[in-house]
Amino acid sequence: MNKIKSRYKAVIYDCDGVMLDTLESNYIFYNRVMNYLGRPELDRNDLKARSVLHAYSFNNVMDYFFEGDECHAEAIEFAKTIHYRDLSPFMNVEEGLIETLDLLKGHVSLAVCTNRAISMEMIIEDFGLSGYFSCVMTASKVTNPKPHPEPLLKVLDHYGIEPGEALFVGDSAVDMEAAAGAGVPFVAYKSLLPGQVRIQHHAEILNHL
């Protein structure tokens, strides 16, 4: 562990699909909204809807499903009554994440950059991630969530570092676009996004430091 050397000063992680497998919990969340409104549940073969609900901020997802719909406001109000801890049993920490954070801690700064809004602090506490991340940037802390670069730029500002001094680990086109806009090198986790460094296991990040 003491032999780790890095050209980077920070490693920044997306949450959904990177730190945690949360896809099932996200489907359950939005299907509860659909059920409440008497709408059909989401089609799991709809890859566009899947990418939206898994990668975009809450407000963006609700706009995608309900913009122009007379139930838009009602859907948002009901969604706000769904408690994170009702969904946490359907979330799992990605294999190797904590072990990799243990190796990185003390050698680079560790941060989170997520389109989650109010649940991230609870996730960190509930899934044994306390003490690792010195900056947690959520959609509630920015005007423009990912894919806008603002969240990543705020992380860089927090540490006082240049874009090339950080890595951003994400799994979606939303993450890749945010990284490109901020000028931060991007690592695609369990993804076939084009032209990027790709890893299938968290420990592989050590090969790209």
C-alpha positions in Angstrom: 0.0 0.0 0.0 2.8 2.4 0.8 4.3 1.9 -2.6 1.3 3.4 -4.5 2.3 6.5 -6.5 -0.1 8.5 -8.5 0.2 11.2 -11.1 -3.3 12.2 -9.9 -4.3 14.1 -6.8 -7.9 12.9 -6.6 -10.1 10.0 -7.7 -13.8 10.9 -8.1 -16.5 8.3 -8.2 -20.1 8.3 -9.5 -22.5 6.4 -7.2 -25.1 4.5 -9.1 -23.7 1.7 -11.2 -20.1 2.4 -9.9 -20.0 2.5 -6.1 -23.3 0.6 -5.8 -25.5 -1.6 -8.0 -28.7 0.4 -7.6 -30.6 -0.3 -10.9 -33.3 -2.5 -9.2 -33.9 0.1 -6.5 -34.3 2.8 -9.1 -36.9 0.8 -11.0 -38.7 0.1 -7.8 -38.7 3.9 -7.0 -40.1 5.0 -10.3 -42.6 2.1 -10.5 -44.0 3.1 -7.2 -44.7 6.5 -8.7 -46.3 4.9 -11.8 -48.4 2.6 -9.6 -49.6 5.5 -7.5 -50.8 7.3 -10.7 -52.4 4.2 -12.1 -49.9 4.0 -14.9 -48.2 0.9 -16.3 -44.9 -0.1 -14.8 -41.8 0.9 -16.8 -40.8 -1.3 -19.7 -37.4 -2.8 -18.7 -36.6 -3.4 -22.4 -36.7 0.4 -23.0 -33.0 1.1 -22.9 -33.5 4.9 -23.2 -35.7 5.0 -20.1 -33.3 2.8 -18.3 -30.3 5.0 -19.0 -32.3 8.1 -17.9 -33.6 6.7 -14.6 -30.2 5.3 -13.8 -27.9 8.2 -14.6 -29.8 11.5 -14.5 -30.9 13.6 -11.6 -34.4 13.2 -10.0 -35.7 16.4 -11.6 -34.5 15.4 -15.0 -36.0 11.9 -14.7 -39.3 13.3 -13.7 -39.3 15.7 -16.6 -38.5 12.8 -18.9 -41.4 10.7 -17.8 -44.0 13.5 -17.0 -43.1 16.7 -18.8 -46.4 18.1 -20.2 -48.4 15.6 -18.2 -51.1 17.0 -16.0 -49.8 14.7 -13.2 -46.3 16.1 -13.3 -46.5 18.0 -10.0 -48.5 15.2 -8.3 -45.9 12.6 -9.4 -43.1 14.8 -7.9 -44.9 15.2 -4.6 -45.6 11.5 -4.2 -42.0 10.6 -5.2 -40.8 12.8 -2.4 -42.7 10.6 0.1 -40.7 7.5 -0.8 -38.0 6.8 1.8 -34.5 5.9 0.7 -34.3 3.2 3.4 -37.2 1.4 1.9 -35.1 0.9 -1.2 -31.7 0.3 0.4 -32.3 -3.5 0.6 -32.2 -3.5 -3.2 -28.8 -1.9 -3.4 -25.4 -3.6 -3.2 -21.9 -2.3 -2.9 -19.9 -3.1 -6.0 -17.3 -5.9 -5.6 -13.9 -4.6 -4.7 -14.9 -1.0 -4.0 -14.1 -0.9 -0.3 -10.9 -2.8 -0.7 -9.8 -0.4 -3.4 -10.7 2.6 -1.4 -8.6 1.2 1.5 -5.6 1.1 -0.9 -6.2 4.6 -2.3 -6.9 6.3 1.0 -4.0 8.4 2.1 -2.4 8.5 -1.4 -5.1 10.4 -3.3 -8.1 12.5 -2.3 -11.3 10.5 -2.7 -14.6 12.2 -3.8 -18.1 11.4 -4.9 -19.9 13.2 -7.8 -23.4 11.9 -8.2 -26.8 13.0 -9.5 -28.4 11.8 -6.3 -29.7 14.6 -4.2 -30.5 13.9 -0.5 -29.7 10.2 -0.1 -25.9 10.1 -0.6 -25.0 10.8 3.0 -27.2 8.0 4.2 -25.7 5.6 1.6 -22.2 6.5 2.8 -23.3 5.7 6.4 -25.4 2.6 5.7 -22.9 0.9 3.3 -19.7 1.2 5.4 -18.3 4.1 3.3 -17.8 6.6 6.1 -14.3 8.1 6.3 -13.3 7.6 2.7 -14.6 10.7 0.9 -13.5 14.2 1.7 -15.9 15.8 -0.8 -19.4 14.6 -1.7 -20.9 16.5 -4.6 -24.6 15.9 -5.2 -27.3 17.3 -7.5 -28.7 19.3 -4.5 -25.4 21.3 -4.3 -25.3 22.5 -7.9 -27.4 24.5 -10.3 -26.7 22.2 -13.2 -26.3 18.4 -12.4 -24.5 16.0 -14.7 -24.1 15.9 -17.7 -23.2 19.5 -17.1 -19.6 19.8 -15.9 -20.5 22.0 -12.9 -20.5 19.2 -10.3 -17.0 18.0 -11.3 -15.7 21.6 -11.5 -16.9 22.1 -8.0 -15.0 19.0 -6.8 -11.8 20.4 -8.5 -12.4 23.7 -6.8 -12.8 22.0 -3.5 -9.4 20.5 -3.7 -7.8 23.4 -5.6 -6.6 21.2 -8.4 -6.5 21.3 -12.2 -8.7 19.0 -14.3 -5.8 16.8 -15.4 -5.0 16.1 -11.7 -8.1 14.0 -11.2 -9.8 10.9 -12.5 -13.5 10.4 -12.7 -14.9 6.9 -12.6 -18.3 6.6 -14.1 -20.5 4.2 -16.0 -22.8 6.3 -18.3 -22.7 8.7 -21.2 -23.9 11.3 -18.7 -20.7 10.8 -16.7 -18.5 10.8 -19.8 -20.1 14.0 -21.0 -19.6 15.7 -17.6 -15.9 14.6 -17.5 -15.3 15.9 -21.1 -16.9 19.2 -20.2 -14.7 19.6 -17.1 -11.6 18.3 -18.8 -11.2 15.5 -16.3 -9.8 12.2 -17.5 -12.6 9.6 -17.5 -12.5 5.9 -16.5 -15.5 3.8 -17.7 -16.6 1.2 -15.2 -18.3 -1.9 -16.6 -19.1 0.0 -19.7 -18.4 -0.1 -23.4 -18.3 3.7 -23.8 -16.0 4.5 -26.8 -12.5 5.8 -26.6 -12.1 5.7 -22.9 -10.1 3.8 -20.3 -12.2 0.9 -19.2 -12.2 -1.2 -16.1 -14.3 -4.2 -15.0 -13.2 -4.3 -11.4 -12.5 -1.5 -9.0 -8.9 -2.7 -8.3 -8.0 -2.1 -11.9 -8.0 1.6 -11.2 -4.6 1.1 -9.7 -3.2 0.4 -13.1 -4.2 3.8 -14.3 -2.9 6.0 -11.6 
